[in-house]
Amino acid sequence: MRLNDVKPQKGSKKRRRRVGRGISAGQGASAGLGMRGQKSRSGSGTRPGFEGGQQPLYRRIPKLKGFPVVNRKIYTTINVEKLASLPANTEVTLESLKTAGILTAVKGPLKILGNGDLGVALNVKAAAFTGQARSKIEAAGGSCEVLG
């Protein structure tokens, strides 16, 4: 084996297709692009997303900055400052807040938010607490219980 004997493997090199070179060449006249129309002309075709003048899909869809959360949980929220009016060692639940008149509408399970100050110890039972609300309730000597 010498350098002048080296050649590509059989079948690895293929002739390029010479289109538009007569009927006997197999791809004559229209060069496999069909008879007429925009796609048979020379030059580049249409830009990506072009729909022939129809309003393209990317312009038809609404311009949203994100997607809504499917089946998101809606809570009845209340801040700890509203709980400050309750007497000490009271058990705070969704029902007790409704009977006390602190809550008027119930949209879902109770969630305690941390805005304001709390000076009384309360036993709060809610579905969710923010970190700030939990720390303020426990700092006042109360307890937080998460309901399932």
C-alpha positions as CSV (number, residue, x, y, z in Angstrom):
1,M,0.0,0.0,0.0
2,R,1.4,3.3,-1.1
3,L,0.2,6.9,-0.9
4,N,-0.7,6.8,-4.6
5,D,-2.9,3.7,-4.1
6,V,-5.1,5.5,-1.5
7,K,-8.6,6.1,-2.7
8,P,-12.1,6.5,-1.1
9,Q,-14.1,3.4,-0.2
10,K,-16.5,2.2,-2.9
11,G,-19.9,4.0,-2.7
12,S,-18.7,6.8,-0.4
13,K,-18.2,9.4,-3.1
14,K,-21.4,10.3,-5.1
15,R,-21.8,12.5,-8.1
16,R,-23.6,15.8,-7.5
17,R,-27.0,16.1,-9.1
18,R,-26.9,18.3,-12.2
19,V,-30.4,19.7,-12.5
20,G,-32.0,21.5,-15.4
21,R,-29.6,19.9,-18.0
22,G,-32.1,18.3,-20.4
23,I,-34.8,15.7,-20.4
24,S,-32.5,12.6,-20.4
25,A,-30.8,13.8,-17.2
26,G,-33.9,12.9,-15.2
27,Q,-34.2,16.4,-13.6
28,G,-34.5,18.5,-16.7
29,A,-36.6,21.6,-17.5
30,S,-38.1,22.4,-14.1
31,A,-35.3,20.7,-12.1
32,G,-37.7,18.8,-9.8
33,L,-39.4,22.0,-8.5
34,G,-42.7,21.6,-10.3
35,M,-44.2,23.7,-13.1
36,R,-44.9,27.2,-11.8
37,G,-45.3,29.2,-8.6
38,Q,-43.3,30.9,-6.0
39,K,-41.3,27.8,-4.9
40,S,-40.2,27.0,-8.4
41,R,-38.5,30.4,-9.0
42,S,-34.8,31.2,-8.4
43,G,-33.7,32.9,-5.2
44,S,-34.7,32.3,-1.7
45,G,-38.3,31.3,-0.9
46,T,-40.4,33.0,1.8
47,R,-39.2,33.9,5.2
48,P,-40.0,31.5,8.1
49,G,-43.5,32.1,9.5
50,F,-44.8,33.7,6.3
51,E,-48.3,32.5,5.4
52,G,-48.9,34.0,2.1
53,G,-50.3,37.3,3.4
54,Q,-52.6,35.7,6.0
55,Q,-51.9,37.1,9.5
56,P,-49.2,34.7,10.7
57,L,-49.6,32.5,13.8
58,Y,-47.0,34.4,15.8
59,R,-48.9,37.6,15.3
60,R,-52.3,36.0,15.9
61,I,-51.6,34.6,19.4
62,P,-51.9,37.0,22.4
63,K,-48.8,38.6,23.7
64,L,-48.7,37.2,27.2
65,K,-45.7,37.5,29.6
66,G,-46.3,34.0,31.0
67,F,-48.9,31.3,31.5
68,P,-51.6,31.1,34.1
69,V,-51.2,28.5,36.7
70,V,-53.7,25.7,36.0
71,N,-55.9,24.8,39.1
72,R,-54.2,27.4,41.3
73,K,-55.2,27.5,44.9
74,I,-57.2,30.5,46.0
75,Y,-56.9,31.4,49.7
76,T,-58.9,33.6,52.0
77,T,-56.1,35.9,53.2
78,I,-55.8,37.9,56.4
79,N,-52.9,39.9,58.0
80,V,-51.6,39.4,61.5
81,E,-52.5,43.0,62.4
82,K,-56.3,42.1,62.1
83,L,-55.7,39.3,64.6
84,A,-54.3,41.7,67.2
85,S,-57.9,42.8,68.2
86,L,-58.7,39.2,69.4
87,P,-58.3,38.3,73.2
88,A,-55.3,36.3,74.3
89,N,-55.1,32.5,74.0
90,T,-58.0,32.4,71.5
91,E,-58.2,29.6,68.9
92,V,-58.2,31.2,65.5
93,T,-59.8,29.3,62.6
94,L,-61.7,30.3,59.5
95,E,-65.0,29.8,61.3
96,S,-64.1,31.8,64.4
97,L,-62.9,34.7,62.3
98,K,-66.2,34.7,60.4
99,T,-68.3,34.6,63.6
100,A,-66.1,37.4,65.1
101,G,-66.9,39.5,62.0
102,I,-63.2,40.0,61.0
103,L,-63.8,38.1,57.8
104,T,-66.8,38.8,55.6
105,A,-66.2,36.6,52.5
106,V,-64.7,33.1,52.4
107,K,-63.0,32.4,49.1
108,G,-61.1,29.3,50.2
109,P,-58.8,27.9,52.9
110,L,-57.3,30.4,55.3
111,K,-53.8,31.9,54.8
112,I,-52.1,34.2,57.3
113,L,-50.0,37.0,55.9
114,G,-47.3,38.8,57.9
115,N,-48.3,42.5,57.6
116,G,-48.5,44.5,60.9
117,D,-47.7,43.7,64.5
118,L,-49.2,41.2,66.9
119,G,-49.0,41.6,70.7
120,V,-51.3,38.8,71.9
121,A,-50.6,35.0,72.1
122,L,-53.0,33.1,69.7
123,N,-53.4,29.5,68.7
124,V,-53.8,29.9,64.9
125,K,-55.1,27.0,62.8
126,A,-54.8,27.8,59.0
127,A,-54.0,26.1,55.7
128,A,-50.9,28.2,55.1
129,F,-48.7,30.8,56.8
130,T,-46.1,33.1,55.3
131,G,-42.7,33.0,57.0
132,Q,-43.1,36.4,58.5
133,A,-46.6,35.7,59.9
134,R,-45.4,32.5,61.5
135,S,-42.4,34.2,63.2
136,K,-44.6,37.1,64.5
137,I,-47.3,34.7,65.9
138,E,-44.6,32.6,67.6
139,A,-42.7,35.7,68.9
140,A,-46.0,36.8,70.6
141,G,-46.1,33.5,72.4
142,G,-48.7,31.9,70.1
143,S,-48.7,28.7,68.1
144,C,-49.2,27.9,64.4
145,E,-50.9,24.8,63.2
146,V,-51.1,23.9,59.5
147,L,-54.4,22.2,58.5
148,G,-54.3,19.6,55.8
